[in-house]
Structure formats: C-alpha cells, structure tokens
C-alpha cells in the first residue's frame, strides 16, 4: 500500500480552488440540515466528490490507494475513509448511525479506490465499514481523533506495515499482535487477496528486470541505462503495485556492488 501525502495538493491550483469553493457552499447547506434523513437526501443529490477524482489522479496517478491496482479502464471510486452516511464495524454492527457526515466535503477524508476494495465483493468490500480500536470512541463533529483499525494509505506508518510474499499474498512486517490484527481485518475488508496474482506477477517482473540489469552491469556497464530505466518504471510511485516492487528491489540490492547506482536512480522518482 503506497503512502499518499495529501499535503502536496496545492490549494491554489485553479481546479482545486474551484472545487473547494463549490464544496464550501455544499457544506454550508449540509450543516443546515438537522436530521439524518435530510442530510442523506441532500448528499445523494450533491455528490461533488466525484469531481475531485481528476485532481487526485493528477497528483497521485491513476491507481487505487488501497490495492495499488491500475484504474485505467475502470470507473474508480472516491471513498470516504470515514463513511459519510453511517459507519459499522467489521461485522456490520452499526457504530455511528449518521456516520461522519460533516466530512462529506472534506477532501482530506477522500481515498481513491477501485471497486473491489470499496464496494461489496465476495466477503469483503469497505462500503461503510470503519471499525475502531477496542475501548475507543468514534469521533464527533469537529474532532476526528478516533482510532481506526483499518490501514490508511494516508498514514506513513500504516503503509510501512505490509509487504507480499512471492505468491503475492499480503504479509505483516510487524511482530506486534495489534498490527497483525489490523492487517488481517484490512486484508478482508479491502479484498486484498483478489490481487495476489497481480502482485506475484509484478514481483516476477522485478526479479527479471533486476537480473537483466545485473548481467549488463557486469558485462557492458556503459549500456545499462535501458535496464535501469525498466527498474525505475516498475518502482515509479504512479505505477501499479509500486510499493511492493520497491520493497523487493531494495531488499535484493542490499550489499550488491551496484546498489548505489540503483538507489541514486530511484531518488529521482520519489
């Protein structure tokens, strides 16, 4: 799961500024609604969050933030990380009947998602699920400091908790039982097992690219630029499954004589 830093979005960007002005007006109307039914009806008719999707794609690329699959040729969703209508735990039990409605027009609550991660699919799909850490309480209006169990791509530590094995299955990089529980629940809710084959293929592509680079580095170092570019393309943050590719490559080049060459090239695509 690639880390997404929403702070890099320029609020003076023309398209961003235009959307923010519209969102401000929509939010003002939303705040005037006093019942859940009124808010739900209004939100169903004022779904301007979909208009923010091109902005997220512009800054972060056309891929799902949860799975890292490509959204090319897919509709793609703007997921409200804290659900806007109601929130439930991983068993479907209601936590907040009204959800986090006050965040409906807050782009910091948006996550770009594929349908498999966000909608009902098999036994998973995020939908309105937002389970909280046991013993903690949901946020209230003006206070978003609740503790989610779900891994969040907008939290650096969360994105650093997982990798995949050679079969593409999600694995934990933490020995902490609480972290492992979070990963298990996130794997189910985000339907991460649906992407095992894709992650496995990308690992194989990385293995092949690295082997080709190593051969050229030893035999014809003056001609290694194309092979180096192939590695960089796989690890570009906007490329599908790039965080898994990066971890694989960084692990495999440890103590290699060409490690500095690859690391320097990767610094240009951070």
N, C-alpha and C positions, 0 to 999 in steps of 0.2 A: 504494500500500500504506500504510494508516494505521498510525501508530505506536501501539503498545499499551504502556502503562506498568503493568506488573503490580504495582508497589509500591503502587498505590492500593487494592488489595484489603485490606480490613480483617480482620485475623486474629482480631479479637474479635467480628466478625459471627457471630451464632448459627449460621447454616448453614455458614459457613466453618470455624468452630471444631469443629463436629460432624464435618465431613468430615475435617479434619486429625487428629482423634483416631482415626478409623477408619483413615486412611492410615498413621498411626504403627504401629498394630497389624499391618496388612498388610505394611508394610515390615520390621517385626521378623521376621515369618515368612519373608519373601523372603530376608532376609540369612542365614537358617539353611539355605537350600538351597545345596548345594555344587557342583552340576553344571548345565550349560546345560539339559539335558533336564528336570531338576527345576524349575528356575526357569521355563522355558517352560510347563510343565504348570500350575504354580501361577498364573502370570499369566493364563493362559487361563480360569481359574476364579474369578479375583478382580479383575474389571475395574471397579473402583470409580471410575476416572477419568471414566466417562460420567456419574457422579453429580455431577461438578464442573461440567458444562456449564451448568446453570441459573445457577450462580454467575457464570460468565464472561459469560453473556448479560445478567445483572442489571447488571454493572458496565460492560460494553462494547458491549452491543447484540447483536441477532440477525443478525450478518453474518460472513462468512468473513474472517479476518485476512489471508489471502494475496491473495485476489482482490477482496475487498470486496463480493462479491455478497450479496444477501439470503439468509438461511437460512429465511425464512418459508415454511412448507410443505415444507421439506427436513429430512431427519433430522439432517444435520450430524455432524461427527466431532470428537473430541478427538484431535488429532495430537500424538504425542510428537516434538517437534522433533529431539531426539537420540533415534533409534529405540531401543525398549526390548528387542528380540529380536536383531537383527543390524543392521549398517549397511553400506551399499555406496556406491561412487562413482556418478557419473552414467552409467557404462557397465554398471553392475550387478555390478562386481567387489567381492567381499567385503573390507571393511576390518576390521570387528570381528565375529567370528562370534557373540559373545554380545551384541553391541550395548551400549547404555548402560543395562543392566538395573537398575542401582542408582538410576536416575532415574525408574523406573516410577511412583512415587507422589509425585513432586515436582511440584507444580502450576506451578512456575516453568518447567518444561520443556513445558508444555501450550500448544497453539495451537488456537484454534477454527477449524475448516476445513470447507469444502464438499467434497463427494465428488469433484468434478472435479479439485480441487487435490491431494487426499490419496490417492485410490485410482487404480488403473490405468485410464487413459482415453486411447485413441489411443496416441501415442508417449510420453506423459508420465504424471504421477501420482507424488507423492512417495513413498508407501509407506515403504520402509526406506532410501531414498536419503539420504545425508548426506555428500556429497563434501567433502574437506578441501583446503585450500590446499597446493599442491605443496611438498614439502620439510618439511611439518609432520607432527606425530604425533597420533593420536587420544588423547582424554582417558583417564585411568584413574580408578578409583573414588576419590572424594574430590577429584578435580581435573578440572574441566570447562573448562579453558582451552585447548581446541583451537580451530582457526580454520576455521570453516565457509565454504564457497564460497556456499552458499545465502543469499539475502537473508532477514533475520529481521525480522518486524514488531515485535519487541520491542527492536530496536535503532534508535534515532532516526536515526542516520546512514544506515542501510540504507533506511529509509522515505523519506528525502530524495533518494535516488539516481534515482528513476524518475518519469516522467510518461507521458502518452499523447499521440499526435498527434490531428489532427482526425478521423482514421479509427478512433481507439480503440486503435491499436497501441502497445504499450509502447515507450518510448524512454528513452535514458540521459540524465541531467542531468550526467553526469561525463565528462570527457575522458580520464580515466585508463584505460589499457588493461585493467588488472586489474579495475577496477569494471565495465567494459563486458563483460568475460568473465563475471563473476558474474551480471550482468543477463541475458545470453544463456542461461546454464545455468539460472537460476531461471525464466526465461520458459518454457523447455521442460519442466522438471520440474513446475512449478506449473500447466502448461496455460493460461498467461495468454492465449494467442491465442484461446481459446474465449470470452473475454469482450470481444473487440474491439467487437462490435456494441453491447453494453450500455454500454461506456464512451463510444462515439460518441454514443449517444442521450442520455446524461447531459450531455455537452458541449453538445449542441444545446439541451437544457433550460436549461442555464446561460446560453447565449447569448440565448435568448428571454426568460428572466427578467430578465437584465441590460438588454436593450433596452427591455423594458416599464418597468423602474424608471427608466431614463434619461428616457423620454418623460414619465412622471408627475413626476419631479423637476423638469423644466423647465416643465411646464405647470400642475401642481397639487401643489406640494410639501407642502401640508397633508394630502394624501390618499395619501402614498407608503408608509404603514405596511404595507398588504397585500402590495405588491410587494416591500418589504424583507423581510417575513416569508417570502415564497416563496424568496428567495435564501438566507436563513438555514436554511430547511428542507433545501435541497439540500446545504448545507455542514455540517449537523449531523454530528458525528463518528459517530453511530449510523446515519446514512443510507447507503445503498449508494453506493459509489464516491466518498465524500465527499472523500477526499484529492485526487482528480483534479479534482473540482469546485472545491475551494478554490484549487488552483494556477491554474486557468483564470481564476477571478474575480479573484484577487489580481493576476494579470498584466494583465488587461483594465482594471482600475480605476486603474492607475498614472497619475499626473498628471491624473486626472479631478477636476473640482471637487467631486464627491460622494464621493470616496474615503474621507474621514474618517467620513462618515455610515455607510457600509457596514462599515468596519473596526471602528467602535465597536459596531455591532450584532453583528458576529461575535465580538467579545471576550466576549460574554455566553454563547456556546455552546462555548467552548474546552473 
